[in-house]
Amino acid sequence: MDPILVGKAVTTEDSGKVWLLPQYANRHGLVAGATGTGKTVTLMTLAEGFSRLGVPVFMADVKGDIAGLALAGTPNEKLLQRVAEIGIADYAAEANPTIFWDLYGKLGHPVRATISEIGPTLLGRVLELNDTQEGVLEIVFKLADDNGWLLLDIEDLRTLVTHVADNRKEISSRYGLVSAPSIAAIQRALLQLGQAGGDAFFGEPALELADLMRTAPDGRGVISILAADQLILKPRLYSSFLLWLLSELFETLPEVGDLDKPKLAFVFDEAHLLFDDAPSALQQRIEQVVRLIRSKGVGVYFCSQFPDDVPDNILGQLGNRVQHALRAFTPRDQKAVKAAAETFVPNARLDVAKTISQLGVGEALASMLMDKGVPMPVERTLIAPPRSRMGAITAAERARVRAGSAVGAKYDTAVDRESAAEMLVARHADVAPTPAARGTASSPATQGSNGFGQTMRDVMLGTSRRQGVVESMAKQAARTMGSQVGRQILRGVLGGIFGKRR
């Protein structure tokens, strides 16, 4: 199987090409460097290489220029000169099989997840709750899981939080203290999340991982591109969504051991947002996911400005590294240069710390895993250019790509089925006093006109003594969402539903 060409080493005249070996591509990687030094081009080159190997790729488009992967590039004199200098014999401009996604459904197919799937851990981070408030949110989710109440969208969670507030004493006695200030804080945070676009993300049809792991009819892996130019303005939502997606892969995919190539390449751009303000407990869980997801066949590639944006315990797991230029203008920059230099396997012919600040655009220091997983000595490398367009695409071009997608019919129309909000409203309506109970007798005419409707309502929604059809179906749906003991939903390392099957 042909390796992925990263570029040509130029440390000495006899230096050869730098390759990313497919069998070690799931050992993860890092692409770092200052703004404008060529990180995006490197990511595009890697994505195209994975696609040609038949490996699907998921990546976020923070600046809008990665979308060019969907269209063939236009070679110019400078690009062809780079191709000749590296010695790429089979270079030809070509488009890549691509699917556009967007949490807001504007620049791609809508990406949705249910509240139940996200779980309390990541949702608490999105809502920016403190430890006490996160504890109350855990209780809310536990109550929903125990009762088989589907939390599909924000309205479901709002309704359940209101139910918890109305029954605070009873719930506190069973699950732990639920304070009124914490409930109020959660309600305010949900209101703000909805106004910030959360209503569009939480709901159904929820994203299925199989649609991120597609291959095209010609055998190339499909590159899924998430529009993130607006999402990045909400860094907690952006990083939590990508982390949820990574944890879904971790919880769902089977163990496969060492493969000849990854099952999926997952690119985490602006990686520092994942770790900013993350408590140590969450960082430990992230480390566990990154460490173990390799055996599921997923290669994770972090992209950030500075290598020390990634914690040391995770940085040590990133075997394939590309370091673009860093300018040592400030003490922070100087520290980052030193840290970057120390992470590479030394090369006697190269002063790494000095070279990092001298690299030009399209150049990088590269160290890939060689045979037996041993990292190669760092080399100054000319990065190979992508074959697709290097730059943004027009709205009309994006629309054409989206129209030809195989998943549009599945995700473009939202679905709103019976869930916790409807069930709780029906439950409260069922226990409300009737006119007769309040001492107001109903007339025979009223009884006659409402009798059939009341009977049907009791059948569908149930009564205080009998479960209705709607509640029965919802509980059955909740059971099928995950492996359970009785009605207990099992949650994974980051709080999402463990082992669920849609």
C-alpha positions as CSV (number, residue, x, y, z in Angstrom):
1,M,0.0,0.0,0.0
2,D,1.5,3.3,-1.1
3,P,2.3,5.7,1.8
4,I,1.2,9.3,2.0
5,L,3.7,11.8,0.6
6,V,4.2,14.6,3.1
7,G,7.1,16.3,1.2
8,K,10.8,16.3,0.5
9,A,13.5,16.6,3.1
10,V,16.1,19.2,2.3
11,T,18.4,19.0,5.3
12,T,21.1,17.8,3.0
13,E,21.3,17.4,-0.8
14,D,20.8,13.6,-0.6
15,S,17.8,13.8,1.7
16,G,14.8,11.8,0.4
17,K,11.1,12.1,0.6
18,V,9.1,12.1,3.8
19,W,6.3,9.6,4.0
20,L,3.4,9.0,6.4
21,L,3.1,5.2,6.6
22,P,-0.5,4.0,6.6
23,Q,0.1,1.3,9.2
24,Y,1.2,3.9,11.7
25,A,-1.2,6.6,10.7
26,N,-3.5,5.7,13.6
27,R,-0.7,6.6,16.1
28,H,-2.1,10.1,15.9
29,G,-0.3,13.3,14.9
30,L,0.3,17.0,15.4
31,V,0.4,19.9,12.9
32,A,1.6,23.1,14.6
33,G,2.8,26.5,13.5
34,A,2.1,30.2,13.6
35,T,-0.8,31.7,11.6
36,G,0.0,32.0,7.8
37,T,2.8,29.4,7.8
38,G,1.0,26.7,5.8
39,K,-0.8,24.5,8.4
40,T,-4.0,24.4,6.3
41,V,-2.1,23.3,3.2
42,T,-0.5,20.5,5.2
43,L,-3.8,19.4,6.5
44,M,-5.3,19.3,3.0
45,T,-2.3,17.3,1.7
46,L,-2.8,14.8,4.5
47,A,-6.5,14.6,3.9
48,E,-6.1,14.0,0.2
49,G,-3.5,11.3,0.9
50,F,-5.9,9.5,3.3
51,S,-8.7,9.8,0.8
52,R,-6.7,8.2,-2.0
53,L,-5.9,5.3,0.4
54,G,-9.6,4.8,0.9
55,V,-9.6,6.2,4.4
56,P,-12.5,8.6,5.3
57,V,-11.6,11.9,6.9
58,F,-13.4,14.3,9.2
59,M,-12.1,17.8,9.6
60,A,-13.4,21.2,10.7
61,D,-13.1,24.2,8.3
62,V,-12.4,27.1,10.6
63,K,-11.5,29.7,8.0
64,G,-13.5,28.5,5.1
65,D,-10.5,27.5,2.9
66,I,-10.5,23.8,3.5
67,A,-13.7,23.6,1.5
68,G,-11.5,23.8,-1.6
69,L,-10.9,20.1,-1.2
70,A,-14.2,19.5,-3.0
71,L,-12.9,21.1,-6.3
72,A,-9.9,20.5,-8.5
73,G,-7.1,23.0,-8.2
74,T,-5.7,25.2,-10.9
75,P,-1.9,24.7,-11.2
76,N,0.2,27.8,-11.6
77,E,3.9,28.3,-12.2
78,K,4.9,28.4,-8.6
79,L,2.9,25.3,-7.7
80,L,4.4,23.3,-10.7
81,Q,7.8,24.4,-9.6
82,R,7.2,22.9,-6.1
83,V,5.9,19.7,-7.7
84,A,9.1,19.4,-9.8
85,E,11.3,20.2,-6.9
86,I,9.8,17.5,-4.7
87,G,9.6,15.1,-7.7
88,I,5.9,14.2,-7.7
89,A,5.6,12.2,-11.0
90,D,1.8,11.6,-11.0
91,Y,0.7,15.0,-9.9
92,A,-2.7,16.1,-11.5
93,A,-5.3,18.5,-10.3
94,E,-8.4,16.7,-9.0
95,A,-11.4,17.1,-6.7
96,N,-12.0,14.9,-3.7
97,P,-15.3,13.2,-2.7
98,T,-16.6,15.5,-0.1
99,I,-19.6,16.0,2.2
100,F,-20.3,19.4,3.8
101,W,-21.7,19.6,7.3
102,D,-22.9,22.5,9.4
103,L,-24.3,22.6,13.0
104,Y,-26.5,25.5,11.8
105,G,-27.5,23.8,8.6
106,K,-26.6,26.7,6.4
107,L,-23.3,25.8,4.7
108,G,-23.8,22.0,4.8
109,H,-26.1,19.3,5.9
110,P,-27.4,19.8,9.5
111,V,-25.4,18.0,12.2
112,R,-27.6,17.0,15.1
113,A,-27.3,15.1,18.3
114,T,-29.8,14.5,21.0
115,I,-29.4,15.9,24.5
116,S,-29.4,12.3,25.9
117,E,-26.5,11.4,23.6
118,I,-24.4,14.4,24.5
119,G,-24.7,13.5,28.2
120,P,-24.3,15.7,31.3
121,T,-20.5,15.9,31.3
122,L,-20.0,17.7,27.9
123,L,-23.3,19.5,28.2
124,G,-22.3,21.0,31.5
125,R,-19.1,22.2,29.8
126,V,-21.1,23.8,26.9
127,L,-23.4,25.5,29.4
128,E,-20.3,26.7,31.5
129,L,-21.7,25.4,34.7
130,N,-19.8,25.2,38.0
131,D,-19.3,21.9,39.9
132,T,-22.4,22.3,42.0
133,Q,-24.6,23.1,38.9
134,E,-23.0,20.2,37.0
135,G,-24.0,17.9,39.9
136,V,-27.6,19.0,39.6
137,L,-27.5,18.5,35.8
138,E,-26.2,14.9,36.5
139,I,-29.3,14.4,38.7
140,V,-31.6,15.7,35.9
141,F,-30.1,13.2,33.4
142,K,-30.2,10.4,36.0
143,L,-34.0,11.1,36.5
144,A,-34.6,11.0,32.7
145,D,-32.6,7.8,32.3
146,D,-34.4,6.0,35.2
147,N,-37.8,6.9,33.8
148,G,-37.0,6.3,30.1
149,W,-37.7,9.9,29.2
150,L,-36.2,10.8,25.9
151,L,-34.2,14.1,26.0
152,L,-34.0,14.9,22.3
153,D,-33.9,18.7,22.2
154,I,-33.4,21.8,24.4
155,E,-37.2,22.0,25.0
156,D,-37.2,18.5,26.5
157,L,-34.4,19.5,28.9
158,R,-36.1,22.8,29.8
159,T,-39.3,20.9,30.6
160,L,-37.5,18.3,32.7
161,V,-35.6,21.0,34.6
162,T,-38.9,22.7,35.4
163,H,-40.3,19.4,36.5
164,V,-37.3,18.9,38.8
165,A,-37.8,22.4,40.2
166,D,-41.5,21.7,40.9
167,N,-40.7,18.5,42.7
168,R,-37.4,19.5,44.2
169,K,-38.0,18.1,47.7
170,E,-39.0,14.7,46.5
171,I,-36.2,14.4,44.0
172,S,-33.6,15.7,46.5
173,S,-34.6,12.9,48.9
174,R,-34.0,10.3,46.2
175,Y,-31.0,11.6,44.2
176,G,-29.3,14.3,46.3
177,L,-29.7,17.9,47.0
178,V,-31.2,20.0,44.2
179,S,-30.9,23.7,45.0
180,A,-33.1,26.4,43.6
181,P,-30.1,28.6,42.6
182,S,-28.5,25.8,40.6
183,I,-31.8,25.1,38.8
184,A,-32.1,28.8,37.9
185,A,-28.5,28.8,36.6
186,I,-29.2,25.8,34.4
187,Q,-32.4,27.4,33.0
188,R,-30.6,30.6,32.2
189,A,-27.7,28.8,30.5
190,L,-30.2,26.7,28.4
191,L,-31.9,30.0,27.4
192,Q,-28.6,31.4,26.3
193,L,-27.6,28.3,24.4
194,G,-30.9,28.2,22.5
195,Q,-30.5,31.8,21.5
196,A,-26.9,31.1,20.4
197,G,-28.1,28.4,17.9
198,G,-28.3,25.4,20.1
199,D,-31.9,24.8,19.1
200,A,-30.5,23.9,15.6
201,F,-28.0,21.4,16.9
202,F,-29.9,19.4,19.5
203,G,-32.6,17.2,17.9
204,E,-33.2,14.5,15.3
205,P,-32.3,12.9,13.0
206,A,-29.1,12.5,14.9
207,L,-25.8,12.0,13.1
208,E,-24.9,8.4,12.5
209,L,-21.2,7.6,12.5
210,A,-21.5,5.4,9.4
211,D,-22.1,8.6,7.4
212,L,-18.7,9.9,8.5
213,M,-17.0,6.7,7.4
214,R,-18.2,6.5,3.8
215,T,-16.1,5.6,0.7
216,A,-16.8,6.9,-2.8
217,P,-17.7,4.5,-5.7
218,D,-14.1,4.8,-6.9
219,G,-12.8,3.5,-3.5
220,R,-11.6,6.9,-2.2
221,G,-12.5,7.9,1.3
222,V,-15.1,10.6,1.6
223,I,-13.8,13.8,3.3
224,S,-16.4,15.2,5.7
225,I,-15.9,19.0,6.2
226,L,-17.6,20.8,9.1
227,A,-18.3,24.5,8.5
228,A,-16.9,26.1,11.6
229,D,-16.3,29.7,10.7
230,Q,-19.3,30.7,12.9
231,L,-19.1,27.8,15.3
232,I,-15.5,28.8,16.3
233,L,-17.0,32.0,17.8
234,K,-18.5,29.7,20.4
235,P,-15.4,27.8,21.5
236,R,-17.1,25.7,24.2
237,L,-19.7,24.5,21.8
238,Y,-17.1,23.9,19.1
239,S,-14.7,21.9,21.2
240,S,-17.4,20.0,23.1
241,F,-19.0,18.9,19.8
242,L,-15.8,17.6,18.4
243,L,-15.0,15.9,21.7
244,W,-18.4,14.3,21.8
245,L,-17.9,13.0,18.2
246,L,-14.5,11.6,19.2
247,S,-16.0,9.9,22.3
248,E,-18.9,8.5,20.1
249,L,-16.3,6.8,17.9
250,F,-14.5,5.5,21.0
251,E,-17.6,4.1,22.5
252,T,-19.1,2.7,19.3
253,L,-16.3,1.2,17.2
254,P,-15.1,-2.3,17.9
255,E,-11.5,-3.1,18.8
256,V,-9.5,-3.9,15.6
257,G,-5.9,-3.8,16.8
258,D,-3.2,-2.8,14.2
259,L,-4.6,-2.4,10.7
260,D,-2.8,-1.7,7.4
261,K,-4.5,1.7,7.4
262,P,-6.9,3.6,9.7
263,K,-10.6,3.3,9.5
264,L,-11.0,7.1,9.9
265,A,-8.7,10.1,10.2
266,F,-10.1,12.7,12.6
267,V,-8.6,16.2,12.4
268,F,-9.1,18.5,15.5
269,D,-8.3,22.1,14.3
270,E,-7.7,24.8,16.9
271,A,-6.9,22.1,19.4
272,H,-6.1,24.5,22.2
273,L,-9.8,25.2,22.6
274,L,-10.2,21.6,23.7
275,F,-8.0,22.0,26.7
276,D,-8.6,25.7,27.6
277,D,-10.2,25.8,31.1
278,A,-10.8,22.0,31.0
279,P,-10.7,20.6,34.6
280,S,-8.2,17.9,35.3
281,A,-10.8,15.2,35.5
282,L,-12.0,16.0,31.9
283,Q,-8.4,16.1,30.7
284,Q,-7.8,12.7,32.1
285,R,-10.8,11.4,30.2
286,I,-9.7,13.0,27.0
287,E,-6.3,11.4,27.5
288,Q,-7.9,8.0,27.9
289,V,-10.0,8.4,24.8
290,V,-7.0,9.5,22.7
291,R,-4.8,6.7,24.0
292,L,-7.3,3.9,23.5
293,I,-9.1,5.0,20.3
294,R,-6.0,4.0,18.3
295,S,-7.0,0.4,18.8
296,K,-10.4,1.3,17.2
297,G,-8.6,2.2,14.0
298,V,-9.0,6.0,14.4
299,G,-6.1,8.4,13.8
300,V,-6.4,11.7,15.6
301,Y,-4.5,14.7,14.2
302,F,-4.4,17.9,16.4
303,C,-3.7,21.2,14.7
304,S,-2.8,24.3,16.8
305,Q,-0.4,27.2,16.8
306,F,1.9,26.0,19.5
307,P,2.8,22.4,20.3
308,D,2.4,23.1,24.1
309,D,-1.2,23.9,23.5
310,V,-1.6,20.1,23.8
311,P,-0.9,18.7,27.4
312,D,2.3,16.7,27.7
313,N,0.5,13.4,28.5
314,I,-1.4,13.7,25.2
315,L,1.5,15.2,23.2
316,G,3.6,12.2,24.0
317,Q,1.0,10.0,22.1
318,L,1.3,11.9,18.9
319,G,3.9,10.0,16.8
320,N,3.6,11.9,13.5
321,R,4.5,15.5,13.7
322,V,4.8,18.5,11.3
323,Q,6.0,21.7,12.8
324,H,5.7,24.9,10.8
325,A,7.5,28.2,11.6
326,L,7.3,29.8,15.0
327,R,8.5,33.4,15.4
328,A,10.3,34.0,18.7
329,F,9.1,37.6,19.3
330,T,7.9,37.2,22.8
331,P,8.8,35.1,25.9
332,R,5.8,33.0,25.2
333,D,7.1,32.4,21.6
334,Q,10.6,31.6,22.8
335,K,9.2,29.1,25.3
336,A,7.1,27.4,22.5
337,V,10.1,27.2,20.2
338,K,12.2,25.5,22.9
339,A,9.3,23.1,23.7
340,A,8.8,22.2,20.0
341,A,12.6,21.6,19.5
342,E,12.7,19.2,22.5
343,T,9.8,17.1,21.2
344,F,11.6,15.9,18.1
345,V,14.2,13.1,17.7
346,P,17.4,15.0,17.2
347,N,19.2,15.3,13.9
348,A,22.9,15.9,14.1
349,R,22.8,17.9,10.8
350,L,20.0,20.3,12.0
351,D,19.8,23.0,14.7
352,V,16.1,22.5,15.4
353,A,15.5,25.5,17.7
354,K,17.2,27.8,15.2
355,T,15.5,26.3,12.1
356,I,12.0,26.7,13.5
357,S,12.2,30.5,13.4
358,Q,13.7,30.4,9.9
359,L,11.2,28.2,8.1
360,G,9.4,29.8,5.1
361,V,5.8,29.3,4.1
362,G,5.2,25.8,2.9
363,E,8.3,24.5,4.8
364,A,8.1,22.5,8.0
365,L,10.1,20.3,10.4
366,A,8.7,16.8,10.0
367,S,9.2,13.6,11.9
368,M,7.1,10.5,11.0
369,L,7.0,7.0,12.4
370,M,9.1,4.6,10.4
371,D,9.2,0.8,10.4
372,K,8.4,-0.8,13.8
373,G,6.9,2.5,14.9
374,V,10.3,4.2,15.5
375,P,10.2,8.0,14.9
376,M,12.5,9.3,12.2
377,P,15.1,12.0,13.0
378,V,13.5,15.4,12.3
379,E,14.0,16.8,8.8
380,R,13.5,20.2,7.3
381,T,10.8,19.5,4.7
382,L,9.2,21.1,1.6
383,I,5.5,20.2,2.0
384,A,3.8,18.6,-1.0
385,P,1.0,20.7,-2.4
386,P,-2.6,19.4,-2.5
387,R,-4.2,18.6,-5.8
388,S,-7.4,20.4,-5.0
389,R,-8.1,24.2,-4.8
390,M,-6.2,26.0,-2.2
391,G,-8.7,28.6,-1.1
392,A,-12.4,29.3,-0.5
393,I,-15.2,28.2,-2.8
394,T,-18.3,30.2,-4.0
395,A,-21.8,29.7,-2.6
396,A,-22.9,28.3,-6.0
397,E,-20.0,25.7,-6.0
398,R,-20.9,24.7,-2.4
399,A,-24.5,24.3,-3.4
400,R,-23.6,22.0,-6.3
401,V,-21.5,19.8,-4.0
402,R,-24.2,19.7,-1.4
403,A,-26.9,18.8,-4.0
404,G,-24.9,15.8,-5.1
405,S,-24.5,14.5,-1.6
406,A,-25.8,11.0,-0.7
407,V,-27.0,12.1,2.8
408,G,-29.1,15.2,2.1
409,A,-32.4,13.4,2.1
410,K,-31.6,11.8,5.4
411,Y,-30.5,15.0,7.4
412,D,-31.9,18.1,5.7
413,T,-35.4,17.8,7.3
414,A,-35.7,17.9,11.1
415,V,-37.9,15.3,12.9
416,D,-39.8,16.1,16.1
417,R,-41.2,13.0,17.7
418,E,-42.8,12.4,21.1
419,S,-40.2,12.9,23.9
420,A,-39.8,14.2,27.4
421,A,-41.5,17.5,26.9
422,E,-44.7,16.0,25.5
423,M,-44.7,13.2,28.1
424,L,-44.3,15.5,31.1
425,V,-46.9,17.9,29.8
426,A,-49.3,15.0,29.4
427,R,-48.4,13.7,32.8
428,H,-49.1,17.0,34.5
429,A,-52.4,17.4,32.6
430,D,-53.4,13.9,33.7
431,V,-53.1,14.6,37.4
432,A,-54.7,18.1,37.2
433,P,-58.0,18.4,39.1
434,T,-61.1,17.8,37.0
435,P,-64.1,20.2,37.1
436,A,-66.0,17.7,39.3
437,A,-63.1,17.4,41.7
438,R,-63.1,21.2,42.1
439,G,-66.8,21.1,42.9
440,T,-68.1,22.2,39.5
441,A,-70.3,19.5,38.0
442,S,-70.0,19.0,34.2
443,S,-73.2,18.9,32.1
444,P,-74.4,15.8,30.3
445,A,-73.8,17.6,27.0
446,T,-70.2,18.3,27.9
447,Q,-69.8,14.7,29.1
448,G,-71.2,13.4,25.9
449,S,-69.1,15.6,23.6
450,N,-65.9,15.0,25.4
451,G,-66.3,11.3,26.4
452,F,-64.9,9.8,23.3
453,G,-62.0,12.3,23.2
454,Q,-61.2,11.7,26.9
455,T,-61.2,7.9,26.3
456,M,-58.8,8.3,23.4
457,R,-56.6,10.6,25.4
458,D,-56.4,8.1,28.2
459,V,-55.5,5.3,25.8
460,M,-52.7,7.4,24.1
461,L,-51.3,9.3,27.1
462,G,-52.4,7.1,29.9
463,T,-53.7,7.9,33.3
464,S,-52.3,8.1,36.8
465,R,-52.7,4.3,37.1
466,R,-52.1,3.1,33.6
467,Q,-49.3,3.8,31.1
468,G,-50.4,5.2,27.7
469,V,-49.4,4.3,24.2
470,V,-47.2,7.3,23.8
471,E,-45.3,6.8,27.0
472,S,-44.9,3.1,26.3
473,M,-43.5,3.8,22.9
474,A,-41.1,6.5,24.2
475,K,-39.9,4.2,26.9
476,Q,-39.3,1.4,24.4
477,A,-37.4,3.8,22.2
478,A,-35.3,4.8,25.2
479,R,-34.5,1.2,25.9
480,T,-33.2,0.7,22.3
481,M,-30.9,3.7,22.6
482,G,-28.4,1.8,24.8
483,S,-27.6,-1.3,26.6
484,Q,-29.5,-1.2,29.9
485,V,-30.1,-3.1,33.0
486,G,-33.8,-2.8,33.4
487,R,-34.5,0.9,32.5
488,Q,-31.0,2.1,33.4
489,I,-29.1,3.7,30.5
490,L,-25.4,3.1,30.7
491,R,-23.1,6.1,30.0
492,G,-19.6,6.0,28.7
493,V,-16.4,7.7,29.7
494,L,-17.6,11.2,28.7
495,G,-21.2,10.8,29.8
496,G,-22.7,9.9,26.4
497,I,-24.9,6.8,26.0
498,F,-22.7,3.7,26.0
499,G,-23.2,1.0,23.4
500,K,-26.4,2.5,21.9
501,R,-27.9,1.2,18.7
502,R,-30.2,3.5,16.7
